[in-house]
Amino acid sequence: MFRDFPSYLGGGDCVVINDSRVFPSRLYGRREQGTGRVEVFLTKQISADGLTWEALVRPGRKMRTGERIVVSEDLTAEILGRGEFGERTIRLRATGNIFEILDRVGHVPLPPYIRRSDTREDRDRYQTVFARERGSVAAPTAGLHFTPEILDACRAAGAAIARVTLHVGLGTFQPLHGDVIEQTKLHSESFTVPQQTVRAMDAARRVVAVGTTSVRAIESGTGAETDLFIYPGYQFRRTGAMLTNFHLPRSSLLVLVCAFAGRDLALEAYRHAVIERYRFFSYGDCMLIV
């Protein structure tokens, strides 16, 4: 049971958590020159002013460069360009603080397999207890299991708690394209590993990463952008143990787990999870790989 997680820790362990915070990044509007409904899913902030974004737009085929989308009286979006996998570059035009407007008119980006509209409660429920830095469009789901009491129990067991920030975007949840893993390139994501976290990991006997996003952050260096794709054969530099949920097939996350645990052990764990009817994905169960 997850409540037993602290019992697997001891003095010299450093538990690394991702403190990125999910924001209301799904917008609904209409075409400026028409009435058709348009969905804009902000996936990555590009400009420092928070107005230029990488985004997914639906219906994608109808929305061309130069088109404008009216989201609300104080927010519109213009499509500036198109990316390799259909993503768009958009420029928001806001009357007022853009993040205050997004908090008011945006929707929580629940995963597509949660087949309901988001609610006000989701703004807290789809968030880790240690979320702090705004920027993710999906929760770092291994962190959803934690409570303040579990974190206190980890510290009582002798483990240090250290933070990284990796803003979850397309690089985390995009499906793999093609059949040759080595030729796959992920979207880059913003991340930061503070110096105090580097020092804590350097002093640790073992680094226990909470989630694949924490793994990618600590294996990527100290900060900026990462498109690191970890697949079998990768030599882990920092990660000594990993807590992770059960992931979608044909995802870079499942491939990362196979790289760390070994393909046979990882798939054996998945077979066990299916037989025992574990819950998968964002609100599902997790496993600890030591």
N, C-alpha and C positions, 0 to 999 in steps of 0.2 A: 504494500500500500504506500501511496506517496507520503503519508505522514511519517513513514519510517526513513525517509530520505536523510534526515540529519544523522541517523545512526550509522550511515555509510561514510561519514566524514570524521575527521580528527584533526589534531594539531598539525599545522604545516599545509593544510589544504587551503586553496583559494577558490572560492565560488564566484564565477564571473557572470553577471547578469546584464541584460540589455535594457537600458532605461529609456529607450525611445517610446514616445507617446503617440497613439493613434489620433488623428484629427478628422473632422467631418469632410472627407475628401471627395465624396460623390455628390455631384450637382445635377439638378434636373432643370431644363429650360426649354425654350422653343427657338426655332430658326427665326432670325430677324425678319427675313422675307418669306414668312409662311407661318403655319400653325403646327407643324409636325413636332412631336416631343423629341428632345435630344438629351442624352445622358453624357455627362463629362466626368470622367474619373481621373482626378489628379493623381499622378503616380510619383512625380519627382520635381521638387523645386529647382529651377535652373538659375533664376536671378535672385540677388540678395534682397530686392524689394518685395519678394513674394508674389510677383505678378506674372512672371514667365514660368511655364511649367511644361513638363512632359506629361501627356495625358492619353487616355483611351477615350474615344468618342464613338457613340452609337446613335443612329445607324451610321457606320463608318463610310460606306460607299457613297452615300449621298452628301456627306459633309466634306467639302473641298477647301483648299487653301483660299483664304480671303473671306470665307463665310463668318458671320457673327451669330452668336447665340445669346439670347436674353435669358438670364437666370432669375433676376429680380430687378426691382426698380433701381437698385444701386450696384448691380453687378452684371457685366456682360463679358463674353469671351470671344476672341477672334482667333481663327486657325491660321497659324503662320507657316506650317510645313508638315511633312509626313515622314515618318521613320521607316526603318527596314521591315518591321513586323506589324505595320499598320498603326503604330502609335503616332500621336500628333504633338507638335509643339504649338502651344496656345499662349496668348497674352490676355490676361484679365484686365478689365477696366473697372475700377471700384470707386465709389463715392464714399470715402471714409477708410478706416483701417481694414485692410484686406482680411486679416485673420479674425477680427471681430465679426465681419460679415460672413465669413465661412462658418464660424461657430453658430451663426444664426440661421443661415439658409442651407448649409451643407448637411449631408446625411452620413451616418456611420457606415463605412464600407464593409458591411458584413460579407463573408464569403458567399459565393453563388449557391453553394449547397445548403445554405440556411435559407429556406424558401419562405421568407416572410419579409415584410418591410421593417426597417429599423425603428426603434422606439427611443424615448429619452433615456430609459434605463440602460440601453446598450452603450451609452457614452461612458458609463462606469463599468459595466459588465465586460465589455470587449476592451479591457485595459488591464495591465498588470498592476499590482499594488505598488510597484516601485517605478512606474512610468513617470517621466519627468520632462524629457526633451521632445517637443513637438516635431513630427516629421514623418511618421509611418502611416502607410495606407493599409496595413494589416498588422495585427498584434503578433509580437514574438511569442508564439503560443506556448512554448515550454514554460514560460514565466507565469502563465495564467494559473498554474497550480499553487503558487506560493501565497501564503498569508503572512501578515506581520509576525504571527506566532511561530511559523515554520522558520522564518528568517532568524528570529531570536534563538530558536533551537539549534540552528546551524552555527551561530556564534558561540552558543553554550558548549557545542561539541568541539570547539577550538578552531573552527574554520574562519578565515577572513572573507568578507564580502566585498567584491570590487565591481565597479561599473564600467561598461563600455556603452557607446551609443552607435547603433547601426539602424538607419532609417529604412524600414522594410519597403521595398518597391518591386518593380518587375523582375529585378535580378533574383529575388528570393522565390517568387511564386510562379514565374512563367514556365509553361511546359517545355520540355526539351524538343527541339526540332531536329529531324534527321536521325540516322541510326549510328553515326560514328561519334562517340562521346568526345574524343579528343579534338574534334572540329567544332565543338559547341562553344559559343561565346555568350556570356551573360551580360545583361544590362548592368551598368555600374550603379552603385549605391553609395550614399554618403555615410561616413563613419568616423568615429573618434575613439581613440584609446588614450585616456589621460595618463600623464606621467606617473601619478600615484598608483594607477592600476598596473602599469609596467613594473614599478618597483615591487608591488605586492606579488605579482607573478614571478618576478626574479627571485624573491625570497621564499617562494612556496615550494613545498615538497611535491605537490601535485596541483594542477589547474583543472578545476571541474567547471566546464562550460555549460551554462544553462541555455540550451537551444542552438540550432544551427547558425542563427545570426550571430550569436556570441562567438562561435567557432570561427566564422568567416572574418569577423572583426579582429580577433586576436591573432589569427594566422596571416593577416594582411599587413600588419605593421602598426603604425600609430595614428594614422588619420588621413582624411581627404576623401578619395574615391576608391572603391574596389570593385573589380569585376572577376575576382578570384573564383574559379570553378574547381572544386575539390572532387576528384574522382579516384577510383582505386589506383594505387601506385603512388599517391601523394604522400610525402613524408611530413607528418605533423610536427611542428616546431614547439608548440605551446600546450596543446590540448592533451590532458592526461586522462580525463573521463568526461562523459557527455550525457546530459539529460535531454531527451528529445521526444516529441510526439510521434505518432504514426502518420506518414505522409502519403500524398497522392502518388500513384504510379506515374512513370515517365516524368519525374520531377528531379531537379538538381538536388533537392533536399534528401531524397531517398538515395541518390547516388553518393552524396556526402556521407550518409550513415553507413553505407556499404564500404566506403573507403576507410572509415574509422574502425568499424567492428569486424570487417571482413564480410564478403558477400554471402557466404554460406550461413554464418551466424546471424546476420541481419535478416535474411530471408526466412530462416528458421523461426526467428522471433515473430516475424510477420505471420507466418503460418499458424503459430501458436495463438497469436492475437485474433486471427480470423476464427479459429476453432472455438476459442473461449469467448467469442463475441465481445471483444474489447471495442471501445469506441475510438474512431479514427478522427484525424484532422483537428480543427482549431479548438473545439471544446471537448476533445477526446482524451484518452488515456496517454500515459507516457512510459518510457522505459529509461533505465539508467545503464549506460554502457561503461564498465570499469576495466 
